[in-house]
Amino acid sequence: MCKLQKLTKLFANDCGLQSVPNLSELQELEVLGLANNSLTNLDESVLKLRNLRELHVHDCNLQSLPNLEHLQLLEYLNISNNQVKRLDDSLGNLRNLKKLVANNCGLNNLPQLDQLQQLQFLAVDDNDLG
């Protein structure tokens, strides 16, 4: 992938991926779609994508999410239909986050979100937040 350094959008949805390839060379990447794959975790290289604005990892079998606080430009995050039971408190540091979709994840907590002043849309349907 190193020859694709100017790539801004990458969609690898429904590709049967079991792991995320190293994407650290794709520093211009703004949109990453990995939905409908068999991922149990995200590769560390995703956390180095400083220009990432959208991350689509719904329907992937994710067991947890890494600390995403380095993705400071992230505006959209969809983690629906995974087995992420807990969201890290660092999610509250994503100051540009406008839309968070976390439906049907088995979530049993929500971190403090008061610092997310840009947040316009929050969907946490079908979770165990009670």
C-alpha positions as CSV (number, residue, x, y, z in Angstrom):
1,M,0.0,0.0,0.0
2,C,3.0,2.3,0.3
3,K,2.5,3.5,-3.3
4,L,-0.9,4.9,-2.4
5,Q,0.3,7.6,-0.1
6,K,-2.1,10.2,-1.5
7,L,-5.2,8.0,-1.0
8,T,-7.9,9.9,1.0
9,K,-10.7,7.2,1.0
10,L,-10.3,3.5,1.5
11,F,-13.3,1.1,1.6
12,A,-12.7,-2.5,2.3
13,N,-16.1,-3.4,3.5
14,D,-17.3,-7.0,3.3
15,C,-13.9,-8.4,2.2
16,G,-13.5,-11.3,4.7
17,L,-10.7,-9.5,6.5
18,Q,-9.6,-11.1,9.7
19,S,-7.0,-8.4,10.5
20,V,-6.3,-4.9,9.3
21,P,-3.2,-4.5,7.1
22,N,-0.6,-2.0,8.1
23,L,-2.0,1.4,7.0
24,S,0.5,3.7,8.6
25,E,1.9,4.8,5.2
26,L,-1.6,6.2,4.2
27,Q,-1.2,9.5,6.1
28,E,-3.6,11.4,3.8
29,L,-6.4,8.9,4.6
30,E,-9.6,10.7,5.7
31,V,-12.2,7.9,5.4
32,L,-11.7,4.3,6.3
33,G,-14.4,1.7,5.8
34,L,-13.8,-1.8,7.2
35,A,-17.4,-2.8,7.9
36,N,-18.7,-6.3,7.6
37,N,-15.4,-8.0,8.2
38,S,-14.2,-10.6,10.8
39,L,-12.0,-8.2,12.8
40,T,-11.6,-8.8,16.5
41,N,-9.4,-5.7,17.0
42,L,-8.0,-2.7,15.1
43,D,-4.4,-2.6,14.0
44,E,-2.2,0.0,15.8
45,S,-1.5,1.5,12.4
46,V,-5.1,2.9,12.3
47,L,-4.3,5.0,15.3
48,K,-1.5,6.7,13.4
49,L,-3.9,8.0,10.7
50,R,-3.9,11.6,11.9
51,N,-6.1,12.9,9.1
52,L,-8.8,10.3,9.6
53,R,-12.3,11.9,9.8
54,E,-14.5,8.8,9.4
55,L,-14.1,5.3,10.7
56,H,-16.6,2.7,9.8
57,V,-16.0,-0.6,11.7
58,H,-19.6,-1.7,12.2
59,D,-20.5,-5.4,11.9
60,C,-16.9,-6.6,12.5
61,N,-16.9,-8.8,15.6
62,L,-14.7,-6.3,17.5
63,Q,-14.2,-7.2,21.1
64,S,-12.8,-3.9,22.2
65,L,-11.7,-0.5,20.8
66,P,-8.2,0.9,21.4
67,N,-7.6,4.4,22.7
68,L,-8.6,6.6,19.8
69,E,-7.6,9.9,21.3
70,H,-4.8,10.5,18.7
71,L,-7.5,10.6,16.0
72,Q,-8.2,14.3,16.8
73,L,-9.8,15.0,13.5
74,L,-12.3,12.1,13.7
75,E,-15.9,13.4,13.1
76,Y,-17.7,10.1,12.5
77,L,-17.4,6.7,14.3
78,N,-19.7,3.8,13.6
79,I,-19.0,0.7,15.8
80,S,-22.5,-0.8,15.7
81,N,-23.1,-4.6,15.9
82,N,-19.8,-5.5,17.6
83,Q,-19.1,-7.0,21.0
84,V,-17.5,-3.8,22.5
85,K,-18.9,-3.9,26.0
86,R,-17.1,-0.8,27.2
87,L,-16.0,2.5,25.6
88,D,-12.7,4.0,26.8
89,D,-12.9,7.3,28.6
90,S,-10.5,8.7,26.0
91,L,-13.4,8.8,23.6
92,G,-14.4,12.0,25.4
93,N,-11.2,13.6,24.1
94,L,-12.3,13.4,20.4
95,R,-13.2,17.1,20.3
96,N,-14.3,17.0,16.6
97,L,-16.6,14.0,16.9
98,K,-20.0,14.9,15.5
99,K,-21.6,11.5,15.1
100,L,-21.2,8.4,17.2
101,V,-23.1,5.3,16.3
102,A,-22.8,2.4,18.7
103,N,-26.0,0.4,18.4
104,N,-26.2,-3.2,19.5
105,C,-22.7,-3.5,21.0
106,G,-23.6,-4.9,24.4
107,L,-22.3,-1.7,25.9
108,N,-22.8,-1.5,29.7
109,N,-21.3,2.0,30.1
110,L,-20.9,5.3,28.3
111,P,-17.8,7.4,29.1
112,Q,-18.1,11.0,30.0
113,L,-19.1,12.8,26.8
114,D,-19.6,16.4,28.0
115,Q,-16.3,17.4,26.3
116,L,-17.7,16.4,22.9
117,Q,-19.0,19.9,22.2
118,Q,-19.3,19.1,18.4
119,L,-21.4,15.9,19.0
120,Q,-24.7,16.3,17.0
121,F,-25.8,12.6,16.8
122,L,-25.5,9.8,19.3
123,A,-27.1,6.4,18.7
124,V,-26.7,3.7,21.4
125,D,-29.8,1.6,20.7
126,D,-30.0,-2.0,21.8
127,N,-27.3,-1.9,24.5
128,D,-27.3,-2.8,28.2
129,L,-26.9,0.7,29.6
130,G,-29.7,0.3,32.2
